[in-house]
Amino acid sequence: MSAMSAMSATSATSAGSLQVYPSTTTPGSQVTVNTAACGGQGSALGDAGAVGAGTFPLAPSTHEGEAIGQFRVPEGAQPGTYEIVARCAEGDRQVRGDLKVALSAAGPQTQPRGSLKTGVGGAPGPGPSQTAAGVAALAVAAAGGTWLLHRRARGDGI
């Protein structure tokens, strides 16, 4: 395969697909699809019936000769992967792309902080300042208790 035919094969592959943005979404979200498969001024009819959204138009855009369209994923859409299809208005060219519907949006994950309050133990305990305050409170209580017992033993009236 020559370098020229390798480039043509790559261009044909990228031009012959349907891009779906975002590729993973939630029910009720807006989805944009685009393709360069229909030519610079081509339009297409999109079909999102698999996910329950029906048909939608793809119109020529100024972005690199692509046809672009949008549809909304129905609120009642179930989680899963759905095939979205676009048929070019001229000729019989058809391109496909996948849309994944999830119950919640995939966002950046956050790391938990702090200790778990399970009541069973095993989680990290209080910090040094809390430990020092606890020891001081116990020392004051012990000193006060000792003083009261000492007064009682001497017969000071308590």
PyMOL commands that set and color helices and strands:
alter all, ss='L'
color gray80, all
select helices_A, chain A and resi 3-15+128-154
alter helices_A, ss='H'
color red, helices_A
select strands_A, chain A and resi 19-21+24-25+30-35+44-47+55-60+67-72+80-88+94-101
alter strands_A, ss='S'
color yellow, strands_A
deselect
rebuild
show_as cartoon
